[in-house]
Amino acid sequence: MTQSAASGRIVRPRLFWRLLFVQVVLLGAFLYLSLISLGGYLLMLGFDAEHPQPQRLMALAGGGLILLVGLWLLKMAMPRRVSPVLVEPER
């Protein structure tokens, strides 16, 4: 009998959690790209001369705000340093 079975613990397979993590990351990337695309679309509508002026201003403001929020989210998601900094204590 193995030690994990002897102790009574239930060991969940790691593959399930890895697949779940990959699924969540892919869903987050899809939603982020959708948000950025919506901002770009609204900016394009804002520069289109066929729409009335108030609608163009609202599209420009909304698209700009959505793109700023998207850039802020990207900045928050990125690590500050690519590699960890090793600080050795002085003797």
Residue pairs with C-beta under 8 A, 6 or more apart in sequence:
4 11
32 70
32 73
32 74
35 66
35 69
35 70
35 73
36 66
36 67
36 70
38 63
38 66
39 62
39 63
39 64
39 65
39 66
39 67
39 70
40 63
40 67
41 63
42 59
42 60
42 62
42 63
42 66
43 59
43 60
43 63
43 64
43 67
44 63
45 51
45 55
45 56
45 59
45 63
46 56
46 57
46 59
46 60
46 61
46 63
47 56
47 60
48 56
51 59
